[in-house]
Amino acid sequence: MKNLNYRVIIRKEPEGSYTAIVPTLKGCITWGETIEEAMKMAKEAIEVMIESMQAKGLEIPDDSETVEYSVNVPNLQYA
């Protein structure tokens, strides 16, 4: 069995919780009270989504060939 890799984007919400988004699996979004809980929930959501896709005979995408970078740019409004 091949291991699949997925990027999980964590966003802190104004009320203090954390949203976890899995961009490669459209609609795979969950949340947690902490980053650790959001990541645990994301893993569970990924597993459920993959099981559903397999049951429907759909191709399972992953991020094994994805490279991601972050770029920091100055805020020109305040420069």
Short mmCIF file of the C-alpha atoms (twelve columns), coordinates in Angstrom:
data_MODEL
# 
_entry.id   MODEL 
# 
loop_
_atom_site.group_PDB 
_atom_site.id 
_atom_site.type_symbol 
_atom_site.label_atom_id 
_atom_site.label_alt_id 
_atom_site.label_comp_id 
_atom_site.label_asym_id 
_atom_site.label_seq_id 
_atom_site.Cartn_x 
_atom_site.Cartn_y 
_atom_site.Cartn_z 
_atom_site.pdbx_PDB_model_num 
ATOM 1  C CA . MET A 1  0.000   0.000  0.000  1 
ATOM 2  C CA . LYS A 2  1.372   3.382  -1.046 1 
ATOM 3  C CA . ASN A 3  1.407   6.236  1.460  1 
ATOM 4  C CA . LEU A 4  -0.301  9.389  0.237  1 
ATOM 5  C CA . ASN A 5  0.851   12.904 1.147  1 
ATOM 6  C CA . TYR A 6  -1.347  15.970 1.567  1 
ATOM 7  C CA . ARG A 7  -0.697  19.624 2.330  1 
ATOM 8  C CA . VAL A 8  -2.818  20.950 5.171  1 
ATOM 9  C CA . ILE A 9  -3.205  24.697 5.488  1 
ATOM 10 C CA . ILE A 10 -3.995  25.881 8.999  1 
ATOM 11 C CA . ARG A 11 -5.693  29.248 9.471  1 
ATOM 12 C CA . LYS A 12 -6.298  30.829 12.875 1 
ATOM 13 C CA . GLU A 13 -9.837  32.141 13.142 1 
ATOM 14 C CA . PRO A 14 -10.820 35.371 14.948 1 
ATOM 15 C CA . GLU A 15 -12.571 33.462 17.741 1 
ATOM 16 C CA . GLY A 16 -9.375  31.464 18.404 1 
ATOM 17 C CA . SER A 17 -10.072 28.101 16.748 1 
ATOM 18 C CA . TYR A 18 -8.107  26.757 13.778 1 
ATOM 19 C CA . THR A 19 -9.442  25.834 10.341 1 
ATOM 20 C CA . ALA A 20 -7.641  23.032 8.468  1 
ATOM 21 C CA . ILE A 21 -7.933  23.017 4.668  1 
ATOM 22 C CA . VAL A 22 -6.677  20.250 2.355  1 
ATOM 23 C CA . PRO A 23 -6.471  21.984 -1.060 1 
ATOM 24 C CA . THR A 24 -5.880  18.825 -3.107 1 
ATOM 25 C CA . LEU A 25 -9.097  17.230 -1.841 1 
ATOM 26 C CA . LYS A 26 -11.800 19.696 -2.818 1 
ATOM 27 C CA . GLY A 27 -14.178 20.316 0.066  1 
ATOM 28 C CA . CYS A 28 -11.902 18.723 2.669  1 
ATOM 29 C CA . ILE A 29 -12.126 21.319 5.434  1 
ATOM 30 C CA . THR A 30 -12.345 20.840 9.188  1 
ATOM 31 C CA . TRP A 31 -11.353 22.623 12.379 1 
ATOM 32 C CA . GLY A 32 -10.112 22.237 15.929 1 
ATOM 33 C CA . GLU A 33 -9.681  24.257 19.089 1 
ATOM 34 C CA . THR A 34 -5.884  23.840 18.815 1 
ATOM 35 C CA . ILE A 35 -3.491  23.295 15.909 1 
ATOM 36 C CA . GLU A 36 -2.939  19.722 17.100 1 
ATOM 37 C CA . GLU A 37 -6.676  19.044 17.188 1 
ATOM 38 C CA . ALA A 38 -7.160  20.644 13.747 1 
ATOM 39 C CA . MET A 39 -4.405  18.410 12.321 1 
ATOM 40 C CA . LYS A 40 -5.954  15.308 13.927 1 
ATOM 41 C CA . MET A 41 -9.334  16.237 12.467 1 
ATOM 42 C CA . ALA A 42 -7.729  16.903 9.050  1 
ATOM 43 C CA . LYS A 43 -6.169  13.425 9.024  1 
ATOM 44 C CA . GLU A 44 -9.533  11.860 9.854  1 
ATOM 45 C CA . ALA A 45 -11.278 13.951 7.170  1 
ATOM 46 C CA . ILE A 46 -8.667  12.919 4.588  1 
ATOM 47 C CA . GLU A 47 -9.135  9.239  5.440  1 
ATOM 48 C CA . VAL A 48 -12.939 9.499  5.168  1 
ATOM 49 C CA . MET A 49 -12.709 11.367 1.868  1 
ATOM 50 C CA . ILE A 50 -10.287 8.809  0.399  1 
ATOM 51 C CA . GLU A 51 -12.549 5.914  1.464  1 
ATOM 52 C CA . SER A 52 -15.505 7.647  -0.200 1 
ATOM 53 C CA . MET A 53 -13.549 8.312  -3.396 1 
ATOM 54 C CA . GLN A 54 -12.356 4.694  -3.520 1 
ATOM 55 C CA . ALA A 55 -15.915 3.419  -3.070 1 
ATOM 56 C CA . LYS A 56 -16.962 5.549  -6.047 1 
ATOM 57 C CA . GLY A 57 -14.038 4.346  -8.156 1 
ATOM 58 C CA . LEU A 58 -12.524 7.821  -8.383 1 
ATOM 59 C CA . GLU A 59 -8.828  8.549  -8.826 1 
ATOM 60 C CA . ILE A 60 -7.156  9.519  -5.550 1 
ATOM 61 C CA . PRO A 61 -4.932  12.600 -5.958 1 
ATOM 62 C CA . ASP A 62 -2.093  13.441 -3.578 1 
ATOM 63 C CA . ASP A 63 0.633   16.027 -3.111 1 
ATOM 64 C CA . SER A 64 3.675   13.765 -3.499 1 
ATOM 65 C CA . GLU A 65 4.890   15.803 -6.489 1 
ATOM 66 C CA . THR A 66 3.994   19.201 -5.001 1 
ATOM 67 C CA . VAL A 67 6.608   21.694 -3.878 1 
ATOM 68 C CA . GLU A 68 5.423   24.634 -1.830 1 
ATOM 69 C CA . TYR A 69 7.127   27.890 -0.925 1 
ATOM 70 C CA . SER A 70 6.073   30.929 1.064  1 
ATOM 71 C CA . VAL A 71 7.081   34.391 -0.073 1 
ATOM 72 C CA . ASN A 72 7.179   37.374 2.255  1 
ATOM 73 C CA . VAL A 73 6.575   40.705 0.518  1 
ATOM 74 C CA . PRO A 74 6.420   44.177 2.060  1 
ATOM 75 C CA . ASN A 75 3.032   45.757 2.602  1 
ATOM 76 C CA . LEU A 76 3.316   48.656 0.157  1 
ATOM 77 C CA . GLN A 77 0.439   50.468 1.852  1 
ATOM 78 C CA . TYR A 78 2.643   51.046 4.909  1 
ATOM 79 C CA . ALA A 79 6.036   51.306 3.206  1 
# 
